[in-house]
Amino acid sequence: YCMLLNFGGNIGLHGKMDALIDGFYDAKADAHAGRTLRGVGMTPEGIENNPVMYELVMELPWREHRFTRDEWLEGYVFARYGVKDETLRQVWKLLGDGIYNSPKEKIQQGTHESVFCARPGLDVYQVSSWSEMKEYYDPQEVIEAARLMVSVADKYQGNNNFEFDLVDVLRQALAEKGRLMQKVVTASFRAGDKTMFELSSQRFLHLILLQDQLLATRKEFRVGTWIEAARSLGRTSEEKALYEWNARVQITTWGNRVAADQGGLRDYAHKEWNGMLKDFYFMRWKAYFDYLAGVLDGKQPEEIDFYALEEAWTKETESYSSTPEGNAVAVAKNIFEEVF
């Protein structure tokens, strides 16, 4: 019995808790499948995300009888943080009821993608070409979960699992805010409201930079971790450079112009990571907003060749560090207070 949770190693909260639990016990009880079922497995294209879901699927064989999501999360909070805390229980109640409980009938397997990572446009929704994302949760519940985590952050500073989840949940909340702000940008452009367009587009870009700052506090969310790992496999300077180029291409264009555009592979393995947000996604959106501003001014700006912008980043060799920057709790509190 396998769980497919992720395509392309994309970052984002997502899961099907009820469907996962019930599917396993339904399979065990099935007259045919039950006779041959021998265990559980995972079939993701990227595993370093959503640890709660991997904990859940791996625990299924150890529980003889069917259990509920709420029952399991009660124990998960204690196992995850080493404490029994009503605020943290509320956090996971919100997440478990919402973003981590995509309905069984939804075919979406991968994350609900962040508009920050999308190739810019007026009506962008998904990031990767083959995303099956659909609306199934209330974004305000994610923002409330982030607020609750921030409210007890001082209490659990230094708790590694808590700090990881604090950053990850707030990252998701910022992505939800960005999706709302992008709609304001589009509406103001179509209305010809230059003042509102300027304000909303600058706010959107600022959210990207805030998310970059937040993710800088954790090694897991830094593009430098990815690039350093790739370079470490090379034995010569030429190999190291080649592996870095491959690492950069995989998370952006995936290949050449034909693969990226005609093949639809660009942004397939997009990542909400420190470094990428500031130097790649911000760059694309800034270029697009400058283009739209020119249109509002009655000019005829040249159409943007997005692939050319993207390819330039893949060929860079600027050093990105894997070393965390800033205190996760302090940064998270400041950002939440500013944005929400």
N, C-alpha and C positions, 0 to 999 in steps of 0.2 A: 504494500500500500504506500504510494508515493505522493509527496507534496511538491508541486511545481509553483514556486512563489515569485520567481523573478526572471526577467529577461534582460540581458545586457549588463547585469550588475548595477542597475539603476538605483539611486538613493530615493527613499520615500517610504513612509509608513504604509503598510498594506498587509491584509491577511483575511482569511475566511475561517474564523475560529469555529463557528457552529458547524459549517459544512465539513471541516476537517475532522472534528470529533465524531459527528454522526456518521460520516462516510466510512470511517474505520469500523465502528461497531455494526453498521449495516452490512459491511463486507464480511465481518466475522460471522454474522448470523445467517448470511446467505447460504442456501443449500449447496451451491456449487463453489463459489469463491471461498467460503469458509473452510472447505476441506483442503485447500491448497495454500491459503494465506499463511506466510511464515515470518512476517516481520514488516518493518516500515523502512522507507528510504526517502531520500531527498533528491530532486532533479532540477536544481536551480542553475542558472547561468552565472550567478554571483551570490555568494553566501554571506558576505560581510555586511549584513543589514537585517533589521527586524529580528533580533535574537529571540524575542518572545515566541515567534512562530516555530523556530527550530527546537526550542525547548519543548514546546507543546507536542510536536509530531514525534519527537524521540521518547516522550513519556508514555505515549499511547499503549505500547505493548505491555507496559508494567502495571497497567490498571485493568483488572479483570472485568470490571463493570463500567457501563456508560456513566459519564459524569457531565456536569454542565460547565459552560464557560465561566460563569461567576464563581463556582466552587473552585475551579482550577486557578483562576486569577488570584483568589484569596491567598492560596499557598504560594503562588508565584511571587507576589509582592514581598513576602517574608523571605523566600529563598533568594530573591534578586538583591534585596537591600539589607537583609539581616535584621529588619525591624518590623514591628506591626504598627502601622501609622494610618489613621483614618483618611488623611489628606491624600496619601499615596494610593490608598484603596479607591478613593473617588477618581483619581487620575486614570487608573486602569479600568474602572467601570465605564468612564466616558470613552476611552479608546477602544475597549472591548465591545461596547455596544455599537460603536460607530465605524471608525476607519479600519479597525481590525476585524470587522465582521461583514465583509462583502457578502451579499446574499448568494445562496447556492446557484440560483438561476443566472447570475451574472457570469459571463465567460471570462471576464477580466482576470488575468493571472498576475501581471506585473503591477508595479506601483502606480498610484495616481500621480502622473508626472507634473513636475514644476514648470510653470510657464517661463520662469527665469532661464531655463535651459533650452527653450524653443527657439528655432530660427525665427526671427521677428516677422510679424505680420499684424494686420489689423484684427483679424479674427482667429488668432491662434488658440488652440485648445490642447492638443497633444503635442508631444515632442518627437517621439520616434514614429516612423511611417506606419508601423504595424501595431501600434498601441490599441488595446481594446478597452481603454478606460471609459467609464461611464459614471455619472453622478450617483453616489449611493450613501453618502454620509454628509453630516452638517459640518461645514468648516468651522463654525463658531464653537463646536464642541472640542475641536483640536486646540483652538485658541484658549478655551477655558482650561483644558488640561495643562497647557503651558503655563497659564497663570497660577494654577495650583502648585505646580512644580516649583515655580519661581518663589512662591510664598513660603516654602519650607527649605529653600536652597541653602540658606546659611546653616541650618540645622544639620544638613547632610554633606556639607563641604568636605571633600577628601574621600567620600564614598565613591569609588571608581565607577561602579555600575550606575549609581544615581547621576553622576555628572555626565556620563555618556548619554543616558536617557534624557536628561535635562536639555542638553545641546540638540539632540535628535528631535525631540518633540517641539522645541522652540524653532528649530530649523523648518519643521513642517508648518508651524503656525505662520512664520514669515512667508513661506511659499503660498499659503492660503491668502494672506494679505496682498501679496504681489499679484495673484490672479484677479483679485477684486480691483486693484489699482490699474491693471492693464486695461480693464474694461472702461475705466474712466478716461484713460488716455485715448482710446478709440472713439468714445462718445464725444469727447471734446474736439478731436480732429474733425470728425464728420459734421459737427456743429459749426466748425470754423471759429471756435473760441480759442484764440491764441493764448490768452492769459491762463485759462484752465489747462490747456494743453501743456504749456511750459511748466506749470506747477505740478501737474500729475505725472508728466514724464520724468521730471527731476526727482520726484518722490519715489517713483518706481526704480530708478537707477540707484537711489540712495538705499533702498531696501536690499538690492543686490549686494552693495558694499557692506551693509550691516550683517547680512548673512555670511559673507566672506570673513568678516571679523569674528563672528561667533564660531564658525567652523575651524578657524585658526587655532582654537584652544584645545583641539583634540587631534592626535596623530591620525586617527582613523579617517578623519575628514579632510586630510591635506593631500593635494595632488603631489606634493613632494614625496610622500610615502610611496606612492605608485611609481614615480619616476626613479627614485633611488633604488627601489626593488628591481626595476628593469635594468638599470645601469650596472647593478651589482652582479648580474649574470654574465656580463661581458668580460673577456679576458684581455682584450686589447682596447686601445682608445677608439679604434674604428668600430669594434663590436659594441662597445658601450654607447657610442653615438647612434648606431643602427637600432639598438634595442630601445633607446630613448625615443627615437623617431616612431618606432612601432607602437610604443606605449601611448604617445601623444595622438597618433592617428586613430588607434582603436577607440579612444573615448571621444573622438570628434568626427572626422570625416569618414572613418573606417577604411577608406581607400582613396583612389584618385577621383577626379571629377565625375567620371562615368559611374563609379560605384556609389559615390556620395549622392549625386543628384538623380541620374537616370535610374540607378538601382535602389534609390531610397534608403540607403544605409546610413546616411549622415545622422549623427546624434543617437544612433541605436543604443550605444553604450554610454550615454551622457551621464555625467556625475555632478551632483551638487557638492563640490569640493572647494575648499579654500584654495586660492590661486587660480583655479578655473573660472570661478565666479567673477573675480576682479579683472582678470586679463583676457578672458575669452568671451563669456556671456555678456558681461558689461560692455565690452567692445562692440559686439554685434548690435545690441539694443541701442547704444549711443549713436552708432552710425545710422541706424534706422530712424531714430527720433530726429537726428539732424536732417535727414532726407525729408521727413514729413514736415518739419519746420520750414524747409525751403518751399515745399508745395503750398503751405499756408501763406507764405510771403509772395505767392504768385510767380515763383520761379519755376523752372523746368529742370530740376536736378537730375543728374545721371542715375540711372537705375543701379542699385547696389549689386555687385557680384559677390555674394556671400561666400561662395566657395573660395574665392581668392583671399578673402579676409581670414577664413578658417585655415586654409593651407599654410598661410604665413606663420601662424602660431605653431603648427606641427613641425616646422623647420627650425624653430628657435631652440636654443640650448641654454636659456637662462636658468640658473640654478634655483630650484625650489627646495626648501628645507622640509624635512619631516618633523622637526622639533616644534612642539606646541608653543604658541605665543599667547600670553595673557591667562588670567584666572577665569576658568569656565563659569564659576558662580557669579563673580563680579561682572563679567561681560554680559552674561545672560540677563542679570537683573537690570543693568543699564539699558540694554537693547529693548527689553520688554517694556520698561517704563517709557522709553521714547516712542515706541511704535504703537503700543496698545493702551 
